[in-house]
């Protein structure tokens, strides 16, 4: 059964030095999510 996003025991912060960010944060967050919106961009300096 999918978990409710607010009920997951999230940590205050996730550091790549002490956590595996993909398995500790992203996978549980996406499994709980109903919708995923993403915006990406880049800046080119001239």
C-alpha positions as a Markdown table, in Angstrom:
| # | Residue | x | y | z |
|---|---|---|---|---|
| 1 | Unk | 0.0 | 0.0 | 0.0 |
| 2 | Unk | 1.5 | 3.4 | -0.9 |
| 3 | Unk | 2.5 | 5.5 | 2.0 |
| 4 | Unk | 1.2 | 9.0 | 2.5 |
| 5 | Unk | 3.9 | 11.6 | 1.8 |
| 6 | Unk | 3.4 | 13.5 | 5.1 |
| 7 | Unk | 3.5 | 10.4 | 7.2 |
| 8 | Unk | 6.9 | 9.2 | 5.9 |
| 9 | Unk | 9.7 | 9.6 | 8.6 |
| 10 | Unk | 11.7 | 12.2 | 6.6 |
| 11 | Unk | 15.0 | 13.5 | 7.9 |
| 12 | Unk | 15.7 | 17.3 | 8.3 |
| 13 | Unk | 18.4 | 17.1 | 5.6 |
| 14 | Unk | 20.1 | 14.6 | 3.4 |
| 15 | Unk | 23.8 | 14.8 | 2.7 |
| 16 | Unk | 25.6 | 12.7 | 0.2 |
| 17 | Unk | 28.3 | 12.3 | 2.7 |
| 18 | Unk | 26.1 | 10.4 | 5.2 |
| 19 | Unk | 23.1 | 9.2 | 3.1 |
| 20 | Unk | 22.5 | 7.5 | -0.2 |
| 21 | Unk | 20.2 | 10.3 | -1.5 |
| 22 | Unk | 18.5 | 8.2 | -4.2 |
| 23 | Unk | 17.4 | 5.4 | -1.9 |
| 24 | Unk | 16.9 | 7.4 | 1.2 |
| 25 | Unk | 15.0 | 10.4 | -0.3 |
| 26 | Unk | 14.1 | 10.3 | -4.0 |
| 27 | Unk | 12.7 | 6.7 | -4.2 |
| 28 | Unk | 10.5 | 7.0 | -1.1 |
| 29 | Unk | 9.3 | 10.5 | -2.1 |
| 30 | Unk | 8.4 | 9.4 | -5.7 |
| 31 | Unk | 6.7 | 6.2 | -4.4 |
| 32 | Unk | 4.5 | 8.5 | -2.2 |
| 33 | Unk | 3.9 | 11.2 | -4.8 |
| 34 | Unk | 0.7 | 11.5 | -6.7 |
| 35 | Unk | 2.3 | 13.9 | -9.2 |
| 36 | Unk | 5.9 | 14.8 | -10.1 |
| 37 | Unk | 6.6 | 18.2 | -11.8 |
| 38 | Unk | 10.1 | 19.0 | -12.8 |
| 39 | Unk | 11.7 | 22.1 | -14.4 |
| 40 | Unk | 15.3 | 22.1 | -15.5 |
| 41 | Unk | 17.4 | 24.7 | -17.3 |
| 42 | Unk | 20.9 | 26.0 | -17.8 |
| 43 | Unk | 22.7 | 29.2 | -18.1 |
| 44 | Unk | 25.3 | 29.8 | -20.7 |
| 45 | Unk | 27.8 | 32.5 | -19.8 |
| 46 | Unk | 29.1 | 34.4 | -22.7 |
